[in-house]
Amino acid sequence: MDCFSLEGKNIVITGAAGLLGRQHAYAVASAGGRPILVDVNEQGLVDLVAALRDNFKSNAGHHVLDITNEAMIRAANEDCIARYGHLDGLINNAASNPSVEGEKGQLFSRLENFDLQQWQQDMAVGLEGAFLCAKHFGQSISRNPKGGSILNIASDLALIAPDQRLYRKTGLKPDQQPVKPVTYSVVKSGLVGLTRYLATYWAEQGVRCNAICPGGVENGQPDAFIEKLSGLIPLGRMARPDEYQGTIVYLMSDASSYMTGSILAVDGGRSCW
């Protein structure tokens, strides 16, 4: 099982303080790698570093930065090389997940009402941020004699359209129904394109790039929503937060050494239907 080991590998994880970011960090640490945690949430990073130390004896690194700020990314990349000598992987996980309903009211999410500023913000975090991290951290990975792995966290909604029936509310007219905002699908689909581009860009330097398309994670949603969504999934349930850890280890390790440019659905079979 040595091919699944991440021993000696330094792996940057963006959005590390979030629900899945924490799980990606656990996966890397459990396989012997050093997670380098990136997020705007300083306290979340401090808490995660402590958890990784206590549970895995991991000497994780962390950087408080905004991934839409190229100067901060450049500085963080230079600091990583100075501290650790090399980078072996990048997990582009950070993203905005615009709510179906917000402070602007239930009509906020509908395409005809969707605010341009919200569009730009979601694109900046989810797509521009991934590009900037690939530009800087990816270049460092390409300079590693052994190459490395970049993993983009897309979504099942990069493969299929959101089923807006999940969000319908009784008593509202069709043009007043809340919907999954357009930016989520566009950002996640953009990550698929970025994945294929990067898979060929540094291939000669041994840098692989893949994407996973996770399904929805059960995380305190209303019972009615969970039941409706579970009915669209062949396995009949949403994912647990820790169910992507094995996929993360596989794609970041030498176990997937001949896998690049792949878009891997890990969605309980939802995109099959």
Secondary structure as the mmCIF struct_conf table of DSSP 4:
data_model
#
loop_
_struct_conf.conf_type_id
_struct_conf.id
_struct_conf.beg_label_comp_id
_struct_conf.beg_label_asym_id
_struct_conf.beg_label_seq_id
_struct_conf.end_label_comp_id
_struct_conf.end_label_asym_id
_struct_conf.end_label_seq_id
HELX_RH_3T_P HELX_RH_3T_P1 ASP A 2 PHE A 4
TURN_TY1_P TURN_TY1_P1 GLU A 7 GLY A 8
STRN STRN1 ASN A 10 THR A 14
TURN_TY1_P TURN_TY1_P2 GLY A 15 ALA A 17
BEND BEND1 GLY A 18 GLY A 18
HELX_RH_AL_P HELX_RH_AL_P1 LEU A 19 SER A 30
TURN_TY1_P TURN_TY1_P3 ALA A 31 GLY A 32
STRN STRN2 ARG A 34 ASP A 39
BEND BEND2 VAL A 40 VAL A 40
HELX_RH_AL_P HELX_RH_AL_P2 GLU A 42 PHE A 56
STRN STRN3 GLY A 61 VAL A 64
TURN_TY1_P TURN_TY1_P4 ILE A 67 THR A 68
HELX_RH_AL_P HELX_RH_AL_P3 GLU A 70 TYR A 84
BEND BEND3 GLY A 85 GLY A 85
STRN STRN4 GLY A 89 ASN A 92
BEND BEND4 VAL A 100 GLU A 101
STRN STRN5 GLY A 102 GLY A 102
TURN_TY1_P TURN_TY1_P5 GLU A 103 LYS A 104
STRN STRN6 GLY A 105 GLY A 105
HELX_RH_3T_P HELX_RH_3T_P2 GLN A 106 SER A 109
BEND BEND5 ARG A 110 ARG A 110
HELX_RH_3T_P HELX_RH_3T_P3 LEU A 111 ASN A 113
HELX_RH_AL_P HELX_RH_AL_P4 LEU A 116 MET A 123
HELX_RH_PI_P HELX_RH_PI_P1 ALA A 124 GLU A 128
HELX_RH_AL_P HELX_RH_AL_P5 GLY A 129 CYS A 133
HELX_RH_PI_P HELX_RH_PI_P2 ALA A 134 GLY A 138
HELX_RH_AL_P HELX_RH_AL_P6 GLN A 139 SER A 142
TURN_TY1_P TURN_TY1_P6 ARG A 143 ARG A 143
BEND BEND6 ASN A 144 ASN A 144
TURN_TY1_P TURN_TY1_P7 PRO A 145 LYS A 146
STRN STRN7 GLY A 148 ILE A 153
HELX_RH_3T_P HELX_RH_3T_P4 ASP A 156 ALA A 158
TURN_TY1_P TURN_TY1_P8 LEU A 159 LEU A 159
BEND BEND7 ILE A 160 ILE A 160
HELX_RH_3T_P HELX_RH_3T_P5 GLN A 164 TYR A 167
TURN_TY1_P TURN_TY1_P9 THR A 170 GLY A 171
HELX_RH_3T_P HELX_RH_3T_P6 PRO A 174 GLN A 176
HELX_RH_AL_P HELX_RH_AL_P7 VAL A 182 TYR A 201
BEND BEND8 TRP A 202 TRP A 202
HELX_RH_3T_P HELX_RH_3T_P7 ALA A 203 GLN A 205
TURN_TY1_P TURN_TY1_P10 GLY A 206 GLY A 206
STRN STRN8 VAL A 207 PRO A 214
HELX_LH_PP_P HELX_LH_PP_P1 GLY A 216 GLY A 216
STRN STRN9 VAL A 217 VAL A 217
HELX_LH_PP_P HELX_LH_PP_P2 GLU A 218 GLU A 218
BEND BEND9 ASN A 219 GLY A 220
HELX_RH_AL_P HELX_RH_AL_P8 ASP A 223 SER A 230
TURN_TY1_P TURN_TY1_P11 GLY A 231 LEU A 232
BEND BEND10 ILE A 233 ILE A 233
TURN_TY1_P TURN_TY1_P12 PRO A 234 LEU A 235
BEND BEND11 GLY A 236 ARG A 237
HELX_LH_PP_P HELX_LH_PP_P3 MET A 238 MET A 238
STRN STRN10 ALA A 239 ALA A 239
HELX_LH_PP_P HELX_LH_PP_P4 ARG A 240 ARG A 240
TURN_TY1_P TURN_TY1_P13 PRO A 241 TYR A 244
HELX_RH_AL_P HELX_RH_AL_P9 GLN A 245 MET A 252
BEND BEND12 SER A 253 SER A 253
HELX_RH_3T_P HELX_RH_3T_P8 ASP A 254 SER A 256
TURN_TY1_P TURN_TY1_P14 SER A 257 TYR A 258
BEND BEND13 GLY A 261 GLY A 261
STRN STRN11 ILE A 263 VAL A 266
BEND BEND14 ASP A 267 ASP A 267
TURN_TY1_P TURN_TY1_P15 GLY A 268 GLY A 269
HELX_RH_3T_P HELX_RH_3T_P9 ARG A 270 CYS A 272
#
